[in-house]
Amino acid sequence: MTLPTMPLADATGLIRQFDLIPNFDGSYTSTTSLEGTRASFAAASLGLVPVAAGATDFFTIAAGAKTVKLARLRITGTAGTLITVPITLLRRPTPTVIGSATLATSLALPVAAPLDTADGASTSTLAAYTTANPTLGGTGAILGSGYLTLATTAAATVENALDWNFAAVPGARLPTLRGGSTQQFVLNLNSTAITSPLLQIEALWIEDFT
C-alpha cells in the first residue's frame, strides 16, 4: 500500500512532503515531525517602560555572526490611561545605539534562550530601551505596522496583542538579518506619548550561516 503524502509547512516555513499513516477513523497521522532542525531562540521583555513622552525605537534585535530569521514577534501591554498606539517593525541597515537612553534591567531586559539547549548560545544582541530614546540607526525597511490598544494597568486586563507571525505563511521567506552585518530588527512607537506604559514583548527567531 502506498501512503498518501501531503505538502505541509514546517516550523521554519519550509514546504516539505510528509508520509501519512491512515487511522481507523479515516484520519491520517504524519510520520514526520513538523519540528525544524535549525537553532532557534526566544526572548521576552517583561514590564518594559518605554519613554512615556514619546518613544521611538524601544526594542532591538541585532545580527551577530550568524544570519537571523525572525519567526514571530508579539507585543501586549497596559498604560495609565486607555490608549491605542501605532507600532512599526523595521529592519535598519545601521544600528540604533544606546545614546542617552538607559538599557532595561531585570525581567525587562531581553535575554536570548535556546529552545533546545544543544543549540548553544545565540550570536544576536538584544536591547530594550527606557528613560530616554536611543540614537536611531539608518532609515530602514518597514516590515510591519499596526495598532495596539493598551488597557489601563489598574484594570489588570489586556485588550489585544500585536502579533507578527511570519512562520505561519507557508513557503514565505522569513524577515532576515545577514550574519556579520550591522542590520537590526527594531520596534518603534512613532513618538507617541503614553501615560505610564508597561509593555510585554516576545520574540522567536532562527540562526544559521545561510
Secondary structure by P-SEA (a helix, b strand, c coil): cbbbbbbbbccccbbbbbbbbbccccbbbbcccccccccccccccccccccccccccccbbbbccbbbbbcbbbbbbcccccbbbbbbbbbcccccccccccccccccbbbbbbcccccccccccccccccccccccccccccccbbbbbccccccccccccccccccccccccccccccccccbbbbcccccccbbbbbbbbbbccccc
